[in-house]
């Protein structure tokens, strides 16, 4: 135990000799170096927002829903007959972009760009919200600045798809808005948090870890009144989202977002064995050592138990849900942000308590930043279209929007005489018959959709031309085989698509 004289000597010694002094120096280095990298990240993201071609095939599936809203078509039509289009996400994944597209989109390029506005702006809102939360907790501007810098440098796993037309970023923003309302005990937080979680659910169904953690914490504390208000508001909100979607956006809502989605096999163990080593090796290097130390320190002191419970619930839920076929890094965004918060909150608490451990978590971060710059140069952590294995200095390939635009126009003029199963060409030509190759292959194999409704017209040669994407995967291989057996011959082959003609 520190004596009075030792404490006096420490307080009179130069700041750099004190643990907290070293921590502040390291924090300054991390914030400055990380901020330089963060500017690159936001700039690259802005470039991709304005890119008139999809940053990934999943963007196309959401763009299809946006187009439906823009046209005034049912967002969730009945399933079971062509066009085989499954819109697995909740309504807010499509509605904001669709409503904006009605006034600002003249073609498919505009649809892609308009759909990215909400995710991109959500990034800035989340960064500001995190600064507010940390500053409100600790009143330490340097620690408050540390949090958004970590999120930006870790963008490939924390700010998942922030420049893409996807629901993760607004969902993460609303999820952490609800958590912060609870953790800071803002006025009428049970209602405020529940409404935030309801809005996050209205973007994507998987954002349930935070409300589950709050429910468990309130139940453990036997806080009956807040628990009833929170649970009641949340339950009513979820029910309202589902009822409104079912009665106003198409009678197939429950089929799209519940029944068919639930048919997707889940293998949590295989996914965890694959994902977690990859994340530690390629994504979490910046925070993983410091976060483990921070978590252990908080757990031993029993400080910040709500945050640790939330992390545990999120880890369990992520380990299950990322086992779904087709899952990607977007399932780990919430967990990655929580790791950042654990590291930042522990640093703030250590500085408050003048702990001798305070420099250690930050030192791990600085070591990672310095190593990245020393080995790869300034700007090493660029935004990359490859989400699984991000590459330093990753640059996007050439856009094929112009070529695809011309090809789609020619296909559109041919009317119903052509079957287009290339996703982007089908959307540009407004000739969608089947989207989401992985999901449709699964549903055809399970017998939940009748593949013969798609194959029979091919057998009967009702189409002059069939356009398929390359490479051929899933049910598309079956379509190609049936077409060739039925007398179609290959008339075009390039890097992006095939054409078969009778």
DORO-82855 format. One line per field, with one value per residue (C-alpha): residue in three letters; y, x, z. Coordinates in pm, 1 decimal. Example, Ala and Ser with C-alpha at 12.3 -4.5 7.8 and 13.67 -1.06 7.14 Angstrom:
2
res c(ALA | SER)
yy c(-450.0 | -106.0)
xx c(1230.0 | 1367.0)
zz c(780.0 | 714.0)
END
This chain:
502
res c(UNK | UNK | UNK | UNK | UNK | UNK | UNK | UNK | UNK | UNK | UNK | UNK | UNK | UNK | UNK | UNK | UNK | UNK | UNK | UNK | UNK | UNK | UNK | UNK | UNK | UNK | UNK | UNK | UNK | UNK | UNK | UNK | UNK | UNK | UNK | UNK | UNK | UNK | UNK | UNK | UNK | UNK | UNK | UNK | UNK | UNK | UNK | UNK | UNK | UNK | UNK | UNK | UNK | UNK | UNK | UNK | UNK | UNK | UNK | UNK | UNK | UNK | UNK | UNK | UNK | UNK | UNK | UNK | UNK | UNK | UNK | UNK | UNK | UNK | UNK | UNK | UNK | UNK | UNK | UNK | UNK | UNK | UNK | UNK | UNK | UNK | UNK | UNK | UNK | UNK | UNK | UNK | UNK | UNK | UNK | UNK | UNK | UNK | UNK | UNK | UNK | UNK | UNK | UNK | UNK | UNK | UNK | UNK | UNK | UNK | UNK | UNK | UNK | UNK | UNK | UNK | UNK | UNK | UNK | UNK | UNK | UNK | UNK | UNK | UNK | UNK | UNK | UNK | UNK | UNK | UNK | UNK | UNK | UNK | UNK | UNK | UNK | UNK | UNK | UNK | UNK | UNK | UNK | UNK | UNK | UNK | UNK | UNK | UNK | UNK | UNK | UNK | UNK | UNK | UNK | UNK | UNK | UNK | UNK | UNK | UNK | UNK | UNK | UNK | UNK | UNK | UNK | UNK | UNK | UNK | UNK | UNK | UNK | UNK | UNK | UNK | UNK | UNK | UNK | UNK | UNK | UNK | UNK | UNK | UNK | UNK | UNK | UNK | UNK | UNK | UNK | UNK | UNK | UNK | UNK | UNK | UNK | UNK | UNK | UNK | UNK | UNK | UNK | UNK | UNK | UNK | UNK | UNK | UNK | UNK | UNK | UNK | UNK | UNK | UNK | UNK | UNK | UNK | UNK | UNK | UNK | UNK | UNK | UNK | UNK | UNK | UNK | UNK | UNK | UNK | UNK | UNK | UNK | UNK | UNK | UNK | UNK | UNK | UNK | UNK | UNK | UNK | UNK | UNK | UNK | UNK | UNK | UNK | UNK | UNK | UNK | UNK | UNK | UNK | UNK | UNK | UNK | UNK | UNK | UNK | UNK | UNK | UNK | UNK | UNK | UNK | UNK | UNK | UNK | UNK | UNK | UNK | UNK | UNK | UNK | UNK | UNK | UNK | UNK | UNK | UNK | UNK | UNK | UNK | UNK | UNK | UNK | UNK | UNK | UNK | UNK | UNK | UNK | UNK | UNK | UNK | UNK | UNK | UNK | UNK | UNK | UNK | UNK | UNK | UNK | UNK | UNK | UNK | UNK | UNK | UNK | UNK | UNK | UNK | UNK | UNK | UNK | UNK | UNK | UNK | UNK | UNK | UNK | UNK | UNK | UNK | UNK | UNK | UNK | UNK | UNK | UNK | UNK | UNK | UNK | UNK | UNK | UNK | UNK | UNK | UNK | UNK | UNK | UNK | UNK | UNK | UNK | UNK | UNK | UNK | UNK | UNK | UNK | UNK | UNK | UNK | UNK | UNK | UNK | UNK | UNK | UNK | UNK | UNK | UNK | UNK | UNK | UNK | UNK | UNK | UNK | UNK | UNK | UNK | UNK | UNK | UNK | UNK | UNK | UNK | UNK | UNK | UNK | UNK | UNK | UNK | UNK | UNK | UNK | UNK | UNK | UNK | UNK | UNK | UNK | UNK | UNK | UNK | UNK | UNK | UNK | UNK | UNK | UNK | UNK | UNK | UNK | UNK | UNK | UNK | UNK | UNK | UNK | UNK | UNK | UNK | UNK | UNK | UNK | UNK | UNK | UNK | UNK | UNK | UNK | UNK | UNK | UNK | UNK | UNK | UNK | UNK | UNK | UNK | UNK | UNK | UNK | UNK | UNK | UNK | UNK | UNK | UNK | UNK | UNK | UNK | UNK | UNK | UNK | UNK | UNK | UNK | UNK | UNK | UNK | UNK | UNK | UNK | UNK | UNK | UNK | UNK | UNK | UNK | UNK | UNK | UNK | UNK | UNK | UNK | UNK | UNK | UNK | UNK | UNK | UNK | UNK | UNK | UNK | UNK | UNK | UNK | UNK | UNK | UNK | UNK | UNK | UNK | UNK | UNK | UNK | UNK | UNK | UNK | UNK | UNK | UNK | UNK | UNK | UNK | UNK | UNK)
yy c(0.0 | 346.5 | 561.6 | 929.2 | 1032.8 | 815.0 | 962.4 | 1313.5 | 1230.1 | 1087.9 | 1389.5 | 1624.4 | 1424.1 | 1520.4 | 1403.7 | 1182.2 | 976.9 | 895.6 | 607.6 | 846.0 | 1078.6 | 800.1 | 699.4 | 1052.9 | 1071.8 | 741.0 | 850.6 | 1164.4 | 961.1 | 717.6 | 994.4 | 1195.2 | 898.5 | 729.7 | 1049.2 | 1083.8 | 733.5 | 805.8 | 1092.3 | 846.9 | 604.9 | 862.5 | 1000.0 | 653.6 | 578.3 | 892.9 | 784.6 | 450.3 | 615.4 | 799.1 | 494.1 | 409.2 | 33.3 | -213.5 | -260.0 | -617.2 | -843.0 | -806.0 | -435.9 | -539.7 | -733.8 | -429.4 | -204.7 | -431.5 | -349.4 | 20.7 | 8.1 | -162.3 | 115.2 | 381.6 | 224.5 | 184.1 | -196.5 | -420.0 | -455.0 | -806.8 | -976.2 | -1330.6 | -1591.4 | -1914.9 | -1801.3 | -1598.5 | -1349.9 | -1531.5 | -1234.3 | -1277.2 | -955.2 | -1087.7 | -758.4 | -550.6 | -247.6 | 32.5 | -139.5 | -39.8 | 242.0 | 541.9 | 474.5 | 400.1 | 721.1 | 923.6 | 750.9 | 874.0 | 1229.0 | 1198.1 | 880.8 | 882.6 | 549.6 | 251.8 | 436.0 | 692.9 | 416.7 | 273.5 | 613.6 | 722.8 | 395.3 | 459.1 | 797.4 | 668.3 | 419.3 | 678.0 | 952.5 | 699.5 | 657.6 | 1022.3 | 1009.6 | 700.4 | 858.8 | 1172.2 | 962.3 | 767.3 | 1092.8 | 1221.9 | 900.4 | 879.3 | 1250.5 | 1230.8 | 934.4 | 1061.0 | 1431.1 | 1356.0 | 1496.8 | 1288.6 | 964.2 | 1078.6 | 1137.8 | 797.1 | 608.7 | 733.1 | 703.9 | 334.4 | 281.7 | 444.4 | 255.2 | -65.8 | 27.8 | -308.1 | -480.7 | -203.5 | 29.9 | -264.0 | -165.3 | 203.7 | 303.3 | 28.8 | 12.7 | -208.6 | -189.7 | -249.6 | 106.5 | 262.2 | -47.4 | -9.9 | 361.2 | 298.2 | 0.8 | 199.7 | 501.8 | 277.0 | 130.1 | 472.7 | 595.3 | 305.3 | 330.1 | 706.1 | 681.3 | 957.2 | 1093.6 | 835.0 | 596.1 | 281.7 | 428.6 | 600.0 | 288.7 | 66.0 | 298.8 | 301.6 | -78.4 | -98.1 | 124.8 | -88.9 | -400.7 | -227.3 | -214.5 | -569.0 | -845.0 | -944.6 | -640.1 | -804.0 | -842.5 | -499.9 | -521.8 | -877.4 | -761.9 | -477.6 | -715.6 | -952.0 | -667.7 | -523.5 | -868.1 | -935.5 | -596.5 | -663.4 | -319.8 | -406.8 | -75.0 | 4.3 | -359.2 | -348.6 | -15.5 | -121.0 | -466.1 | -338.6 | -60.5 | -291.9 | -565.2 | -318.5 | -164.2 | -496.7 | -597.1 | -264.0 | -294.5 | -642.8 | -558.4 | -240.4 | -422.0 | -707.0 | -487.7 | -202.8 | -340.1 | -673.8 | -986.9 | -1185.6 | -1001.1 | -1292.7 | -1534.3 | -1313.9 | -1212.5 | -1503.1 | -1829.4 | -1847.4 | -1679.8 | -1928.8 | -2214.1 | -2112.1 | -2372.1 | -2250.2 | -2401.8 | -2186.9 | -2404.9 | -2419.0 | -2044.8 | -1960.4 | -2176.8 | -1991.5 | -1634.4 | -1569.5 | -1663.2 | -1455.2 | -1158.4 | -1173.6 | -1210.1 | -956.5 | -722.5 | -709.0 | -677.9 | -314.2 | -377.8 | -746.6 | -756.2 | -431.3 | -531.0 | -864.8 | -684.7 | -415.6 | -675.6 | -868.7 | -553.1 | -442.6 | -790.9 | -826.4 | -490.0 | -561.5 | -218.9 | -159.7 | -485.8 | -373.7 | -327.5 | -664.1 | -836.5 | -672.7 | -794.9 | -1149.4 | -1154.5 | -1008.5 | -1264.6 | -1549.9 | -1412.8 | -1336.0 | -1683.1 | -1828.2 | -1592.4 | -1578.4 | -1950.1 | -1876.4 | -1971.6 | -1659.3 | -1474.4 | -1221.0 | -976.6 | -755.7 | -993.2 | -885.5 | -508.9 | -484.9 | -714.4 | -520.2 | -187.1 | -334.1 | -437.6 | -77.3 | 50.7 | -193.1 | -72.9 | 295.9 | 268.1 | 74.6 | 339.9 | 612.0 | 427.9 | 359.6 | 727.2 | 823.8 | 588.2 | 676.1 | 306.9 | 195.5 | -18.6 | 280.3 | 300.0 | -70.1 | -95.3 | 221.7 | 99.8 | -205.5 | 23.6 | 253.4 | -45.0 | -166.4 | 177.5 | 226.2 | -123.7 | -63.0 | 260.5 | 123.9 | -184.9 | -44.4 | 334.3 | 618.7 | 543.5 | 168.5 | 105.2 | 197.1 | 111.2 | -209.8 | -388.0 | -718.7 | -747.7 | -1080.2 | -1016.4 | -639.8 | -550.9 | -255.1 | 17.7 | -159.7 | 21.9 | -48.1 | -211.8 | -33.6 | 31.0 | -165.2 | 54.3 | 199.5 | -136.8 | -288.0 | 13.7 | -28.9 | -404.4 | -357.1 | -105.7 | -356.0 | -629.3 | -399.5 | -332.6 | -705.6 | -735.3 | -1077.2 | -1265.4 | -1284.6 | -1446.1 | -1238.4 | -1407.7 | -1182.9 | -975.0 | -632.9 | -664.0 | -781.6 | -483.1 | -233.0 | -381.1 | -417.2 | -785.7 | -947.6 | -1315.8 | -1443.4 | -1268.9 | -1378.7 | -1686.3 | -1837.6 | -1804.4 | -1928.7 | -2231.1 | -2322.6 | -2275.2 | -2475.2 | -2763.5 | -2762.9 | -2759.8 | -2434.3 | -2282.5 | -2473.1 | -2465.4 | -2612.3 | -2281.9 | -2137.5 | -2438.4 | -2537.8 | -2229.6 | -2299.2 | -2659.2 | -2533.2 | -2273.5 | -1984.5 | -1742.9 | -1643.9 | -1564.4 | -1657.5 | -1430.2 | -1580.8 | -1438.4 | -1574.0 | -1780.4 | -2013.3 | -2117.5 | -2279.1 | -2312.0 | -2118.3 | -2427.9 | -2618.5 | -2353.4 | -2362.3 | -2742.8 | -2758.2 | -2488.7 | -2672.9 | -3002.6 | -2822.5 | -2699.2 | -2362.4 | -2283.2 | -2051.4 | -1726.2 | -1492.5 | -1540.3 | -1263.6 | -1200.8 | -1098.3 | -1291.2 | -1566.9 | -1563.8 | -1877.7 | -1854.1 | -2102.2)
xx c(0.0 | 130.1 | 231.1 | 145.9 | 506.7 | 528.6 | 204.9 | 339.4 | 663.0 | 467.5 | 238.8 | 539.7 | 736.9 | 730.4 | 415.3 | 606.9 | 741.2 | 392.0 | 188.8 | -92.3 | 159.1 | 287.1 | -69.5 | -154.5 | 155.9 | 68.9 | -292.6 | -176.9 | 40.3 | -245.3 | -497.6 | -270.6 | -142.3 | -480.1 | -659.5 | -432.7 | -533.5 | -898.4 | -906.7 | -800.8 | -1072.5 | -1351.7 | -1219.1 | -1199.7 | -1547.9 | -1680.2 | -1517.8 | -1698.2 | -2030.1 | -2013.0 | -1892.7 | -2161.1 | -2119.3 | -2187.6 | -1915.5 | -2036.6 | -2313.0 | -2515.6 | -2555.9 | -2752.1 | -3006.8 | -3085.2 | -3087.4 | -3361.8 | -3577.4 | -3499.6 | -3612.2 | -3935.2 | -4008.6 | -3921.6 | -4162.7 | -4436.3 | -4433.3 | -4493.0 | -4168.4 | -4258.0 | -4465.8 | -4590.3 | -4320.0 | -4351.8 | -4352.9 | -4119.5 | -3968.9 | -3779.1 | -3671.4 | -3616.0 | -3582.3 | -3455.6 | -3405.3 | -3656.3 | -3823.4 | -3582.4 | -3309.5 | -3504.6 | -3748.3 | -3514.1 | -3324.8 | -3644.7 | -3814.2 | -3503.3 | -3480.1 | -3827.3 | -3699.5 | -3327.8 | -3262.9 | -3291.0 | -3119.2 | -2966.2 | -2638.0 | -2832.7 | -3013.9 | -2680.5 | -2550.9 | -2873.8 | -2890.3 | -2544.7 | -2630.1 | -2791.1 | -2509.0 | -2238.5 | -2401.2 | -2468.5 | -2091.5 | -2042.1 | -2336.1 | -2194.1 | -1849.5 | -2005.4 | -2223.0 | -1922.6 | -1736.6 | -2039.6 | -2067.3 | -1699.5 | -1673.8 | -1992.3 | -1848.9 | -1496.1 | -1473.8 | -1138.2 | -1121.6 | -815.5 | -989.1 | -1303.6 | -1097.3 | -930.3 | -1258.5 | -1354.4 | -992.5 | -993.6 | -1321.8 | -1185.6 | -857.4 | -1052.3 | -1306.1 | -1295.5 | -1458.7 | -1616.7 | -1769.2 | -1887.6 | -1992.1 | -2014.2 | -1980.5 | -2209.7 | -2581.8 | -2646.3 | -2831.7 | -2543.0 | -2426.1 | -2765.2 | -2842.6 | -2519.4 | -2582.1 | -2928.2 | -2813.9 | -2541.9 | -2769.6 | -3003.6 | -2720.6 | -2577.2 | -2922.6 | -2935.1 | -2575.0 | -2585.5 | -2934.8 | -3068.1 | -3409.6 | -3681.4 | -3415.0 | -3635.9 | -3858.4 | -3575.8 | -3356.5 | -3646.3 | -3735.4 | -3374.4 | -3359.9 | -3691.1 | -3553.8 | -3236.2 | -3453.5 | -3648.6 | -3321.7 | -3203.9 | -3341.3 | -3007.8 | -2970.4 | -3099.1 | -2788.3 | -2809.6 | -3178.6 | -3121.1 | -2830.1 | -3036.1 | -3323.7 | -3087.1 | -2926.8 | -3261.5 | -3388.3 | -3076.1 | -3115.1 | -3487.7 | -3564.3 | -3927.9 | -4065.9 | -3786.6 | -3795.4 | -4169.3 | -4150.5 | -3850.2 | -3984.9 | -4334.1 | -4212.6 | -3970.2 | -4228.7 | -4485.9 | -4225.7 | -4120.2 | -4482.6 | -4565.1 | -4274.7 | -4383.4 | -4754.7 | -4699.5 | -4466.6 | -4714.7 | -5018.9 | -4861.6 | -4556.3 | -4678.2 | -4843.1 | -4522.9 | -4334.3 | -4322.2 | -4223.0 | -3934.0 | -3794.4 | -3889.3 | -3990.9 | -3746.2 | -3466.5 | -3510.4 | -3459.8 | -3096.6 | -2876.7 | -2664.0 | -2328.3 | -2191.7 | -1889.0 | -1756.9 | -1812.4 | -1637.8 | -1337.4 | -1312.6 | -1402.1 | -1234.7 | -876.9 | -921.9 | -1049.2 | -766.9 | -507.3 | -634.8 | -879.3 | -847.7 | -469.8 | -508.5 | -730.2 | -729.7 | -429.9 | -532.3 | -900.1 | -822.1 | -615.5 | -881.7 | -1158.9 | -959.2 | -883.4 | -1247.8 | -1366.1 | -1127.5 | -1235.0 | -1599.9 | -1611.7 | -1835.3 | -2028.2 | -2310.9 | -2062.1 | -1903.0 | -2242.3 | -2330.2 | -2000.3 | -2067.0 | -2421.1 | -2297.7 | -2017.9 | -2264.6 | -2516.4 | -2251.0 | -2100.3 | -2439.6 | -2568.7 | -2248.7 | -2295.8 | -2566.4 | -2480.5 | -2362.8 | -2261.4 | -1981.6 | -1780.8 | -2088.4 | -2202.9 | -1903.3 | -1947.7 | -2128.6 | -1878.1 | -1582.1 | -1723.2 | -1775.4 | -1410.3 | -1314.6 | -1547.0 | -1404.5 | -1053.1 | -1151.3 | -1362.7 | -1089.3 | -836.4 | -1064.0 | -1119.2 | -746.6 | -668.5 | -939.9 | -791.2 | -431.4 | -361.2 | -9.3 | -165.8 | -304.6 | -28.0 | -47.5 | -371.4 | -281.9 | 74.7 | -61.5 | -258.3 | 36.7 | 261.3 | 13.6 | -15.6 | 360.8 | 411.8 | 155.2 | 317.8 | 672.1 | 593.1 | 343.6 | 381.7 | 143.6 | -210.2 | -160.2 | -510.0 | -711.2 | -1073.2 | -1090.1 | -1372.2 | -1237.3 | -1402.8 | -1254.4 | -883.3 | -826.3 | -519.0 | -290.1 | -314.4 | -614.8 | -748.8 | -1078.7 | -1075.5 | -1206.8 | -1579.1 | -1776.7 | -2084.9 | -2057.9 | -2030.3 | -2308.9 | -2529.9 | -2508.5 | -2564.4 | -2865.7 | -3021.4 | -2993.4 | -3149.7 | -3432.5 | -3524.6 | -3558.5 | -3850.0 | -3952.8 | -3746.2 | -3447.3 | -3386.4 | -3137.9 | -2991.5 | -2686.7 | -2787.4 | -2657.9 | -2766.9 | -3111.3 | -3152.8 | -3026.3 | -3249.7 | -3544.0 | -3568.6 | -3526.5 | -3624.1 | -3400.5 | -3170.7 | -2949.0 | -2789.6 | -2684.8 | -3029.5 | -3217.4 | -2989.4 | -3061.2 | -3437.6 | -3453.7 | -3261.9 | -3493.0 | -3801.5 | -3928.3 | -3930.9 | -4013.1 | -3707.6 | -3911.2 | -4095.5 | -3762.9 | -3630.6 | -3940.8 | -3944.0 | -3574.7 | -3651.8 | -3923.3 | -3685.6 | -3921.9 | -3627.7 | -3412.1 | -3118.8 | -3018.8 | -2769.5 | -2577.0 | -2306.6 | -1956.4 | -1857.6 | -2153.9 | -2241.1 | -2535.0 | -2861.0 | -2712.3 | -2509.1 | -2835.7 | -2990.0 | -2687.9 | -2688.2 | -3061.4 | -3022.8 | -2739.3 | -2928.8 | -3228.3 | -3034.2 | -2896.6 | -2541.2 | -2281.6 | -2273.5 | -2082.2 | -1825.9 | -1637.6 | -1507.3 | -1847.0 | -2121.1 | -2223.5 | -2492.7 | -2666.2 | -2888.0 | -3122.3)
zz c(0.0 | -89.9 | 208.6 | 249.8 | 181.4 | -128.2 | -256.8 | -197.8 | -379.9 | -672.2 | -694.7 | -697.6 | -955.5 | -1323.7 | -1503.8 | -1746.2 | -1452.7 | -1331.4 | -1481.3 | -1570.9 | -1734.5 | -1957.2 | -2037.9 | -2147.5 | -2364.5 | -2529.2 | -2570.7 | -2747.9 | -2985.3 | -3056.1 | -3119.2 | -3350.4 | -3551.4 | -3561.9 | -3665.6 | -3970.0 | -4070.0 | -3991.6 | -4238.8 | -4510.2 | -4406.9 | -4426.2 | -4754.4 | -4909.7 | -4783.7 | -4949.3 | -5276.7 | -5258.2 | -5173.8 | -5508.0 | -5700.2 | -5962.5 | -5931.8 | -5649.1 | -5391.8 | -5345.5 | -5466.5 | -5145.5 | -5223.2 | -5529.6 | -5326.7 | -5113.9 | -5422.1 | -5557.4 | -5254.8 | -5291.9 | -5653.4 | -5548.7 | -5296.3 | -5555.2 | -5805.4 | -5545.5 | -5573.0 | -5268.1 | -5076.9 | -4958.1 | -5231.1 | -5197.3 | -5240.4 | -5433.7 | -5794.4 | -6016.3 | -5978.8 | -5704.8 | -5494.8 | -5120.2 | -4919.2 | -4589.5 | -4402.7 | -4212.4 | -4378.8 | -4285.6 | -4485.4 | -4795.7 | -4714.9 | -4661.7 | -4984.5 | -5174.0 | -5063.9 | -5147.3 | -5485.5 | -5577.6 | -5582.6 | -5658.2 | -5861.0 | -6238.6 | -6300.5 | -6121.4 | -6059.6 | -5858.0 | -5667.7 | -5551.3 | -5440.4 | -5269.2 | -5077.9 | -4927.7 | -4778.7 | -4458.4 | -4373.8 | -4441.7 | -4235.7 | -3959.6 | -3926.8 | -3834.1 | -3594.9 | -3421.0 | -3386.8 | -3234.0 | -3003.7 | -2875.6 | -2803.1 | -2610.0 | -2409.3 | -2310.3 | -2230.6 | -2021.7 | -1832.1 | -1765.0 | -1860.3 | -2026.0 | -2381.1 | -2467.5 | -2371.5 | -2555.6 | -2871.2 | -2831.5 | -2888.5 | -3238.9 | -3351.8 | -3259.4 | -3442.1 | -3756.7 | -3754.8 | -3694.0 | -3961.7 | -4142.3 | -3844.6 | -3633.1 | -3892.4 | -4098.1 | -4450.1 | -4360.6 | -4726.0 | -4858.8 | -4912.8 | -4610.0 | -4275.4 | -4033.4 | -3972.5 | -3889.6 | -3684.1 | -3486.1 | -3436.3 | -3291.2 | -3083.1 | -2909.6 | -2874.6 | -2676.5 | -2470.4 | -2387.7 | -2282.1 | -2036.3 | -1916.5 | -1864.3 | -1711.3 | -1931.8 | -1849.4 | -1923.6 | -2043.7 | -2041.4 | -2311.3 | -2499.3 | -2506.8 | -2611.4 | -2899.5 | -3019.1 | -3009.6 | -3195.3 | -3470.8 | -3490.2 | -3522.8 | -3800.3 | -3996.2 | -3925.5 | -3706.3 | -3552.0 | -3323.2 | -3006.1 | -2785.6 | -2619.3 | -2516.9 | -2394.6 | -2177.8 | -2030.4 | -1956.6 | -1772.2 | -1576.6 | -1468.9 | -1373.1 | -1166.7 | -994.6 | -940.2 | -1083.2 | -1145.0 | -1270.1 | -1521.6 | -1634.3 | -1703.9 | -1885.3 | -2091.7 | -2179.7 | -2254.1 | -2481.5 | -2658.9 | -2710.7 | -2839.1 | -3070.1 | -3221.8 | -3270.0 | -3433.2 | -3679.7 | -3785.4 | -3804.7 | -4006.5 | -4245.7 | -4292.6 | -4352.1 | -4550.5 | -4732.7 | -4861.9 | -4728.0 | -4776.1 | -4501.4 | -4257.0 | -4534.4 | -4646.4 | -4308.4 | -4079.3 | -4244.9 | -4535.1 | -4341.1 | -4056.3 | -4303.1 | -4339.8 | -4162.5 | -3872.7 | -3774.2 | -3488.1 | -3412.3 | -3769.4 | -3814.1 | -3485.6 | -3570.1 | -3900.6 | -3804.6 | -3470.9 | -3569.5 | -3885.1 | -3685.5 | -3433.3 | -3707.8 | -3961.8 | -3787.0 | -3409.3 | -3379.8 | -3276.2 | -2974.4 | -2890.9 | -2648.1 | -2478.3 | -2468.5 | -2299.8 | -2035.9 | -1992.9 | -1959.4 | -1696.9 | -1498.8 | -1500.0 | -1409.2 | -1115.6 | -977.5 | -1063.4 | -1224.6 | -1524.8 | -1485.3 | -1719.6 | -2004.6 | -1934.2 | -1927.2 | -2259.1 | -2405.3 | -2283.6 | -2426.4 | -2754.1 | -2778.3 | -2722.7 | -2973.3 | -3235.9 | -3195.9 | -3278.0 | -3545.6 | -3750.6 | -3808.8 | -4063.7 | -4420.6 | -4599.5 | -4280.2 | -4313.9 | -4104.4 | -4066.4 | -3789.7 | -3578.6 | -3587.2 | -3254.0 | -3082.6 | -3224.3 | -3106.8 | -2760.7 | -2748.3 | -2827.3 | -2553.9 | -2298.2 | -2377.5 | -2367.9 | -2052.6 | -1870.8 | -1971.8 | -1836.2 | -1510.0 | -1469.9 | -1517.1 | -1268.7 | -1011.8 | -1108.2 | -1161.5 | -1247.9 | -1523.3 | -1714.0 | -1981.5 | -2073.3 | -2281.4 | -2471.6 | -2529.0 | -2711.4 | -2943.9 | -3010.5 | -3084.0 | -3344.8 | -3507.5 | -3519.7 | -3657.6 | -3931.8 | -4044.5 | -4017.0 | -4223.9 | -4476.2 | -4472.0 | -4393.4 | -4511.2 | -4471.8 | -4340.6 | -4649.1 | -4716.6 | -4918.1 | -5096.5 | -4964.3 | -4623.8 | -4519.8 | -4573.7 | -4592.3 | -4792.0 | -4711.9 | -4976.5 | -5125.0 | -5430.3 | -5606.6 | -5946.2 | -6253.5 | -6257.2 | -6515.8 | -6480.3 | -6831.7 | -7005.3 | -6795.7 | -6853.9 | -7233.0 | -7212.5 | -6983.1 | -7222.2 | -7507.2 | -7292.3 | -7186.0 | -7548.4 | -7615.7 | -7374.5 | -7245.1 | -7499.8 | -7266.3 | -6925.6 | -6724.0 | -6416.5 | -6388.2 | -6079.4 | -6183.2 | -6546.2 | -6433.2 | -6201.0 | -6457.5 | -6728.1 | -6485.4 | -6578.1 | -6236.1 | -6221.9 | -5941.8 | -5692.9 | -5402.8 | -5553.7 | -5219.8 | -5064.1 | -5370.8 | -5406.7 | -5045.8 | -5081.0 | -5405.0 | -5243.8 | -4942.1 | -5161.7 | -5013.8 | -5361.7 | -5682.5 | -5909.1 | -6195.9 | -6233.4 | -6342.2 | -6536.5 | -6733.6 | -6961.2 | -7031.4 | -7129.6 | -7361.9 | -7514.5 | -7443.7 | -7429.9 | -7723.0 | -7491.6 | -7133.9 | -6955.8 | -6663.4 | -6434.9 | -6408.8 | -6225.0 | -6232.1 | -5875.5 | -5700.1 | -5888.3 | -6183.2 | -6273.9 | -6299.3 | -6524.0 | -6756.8 | -6773.2 | -6853.3 | -7119.7 | -7295.4 | -7277.5 | -7431.5 | -7733.8 | -7628.3 | -7737.4 | -7595.0 | -7795.3 | -7560.2 | -7287.2 | -7108.4 | -6758.3 | -6619.9 | -6791.7 | -7036.0 | -7301.3 | -7424.4 | -7732.5 | -7894.7)
END
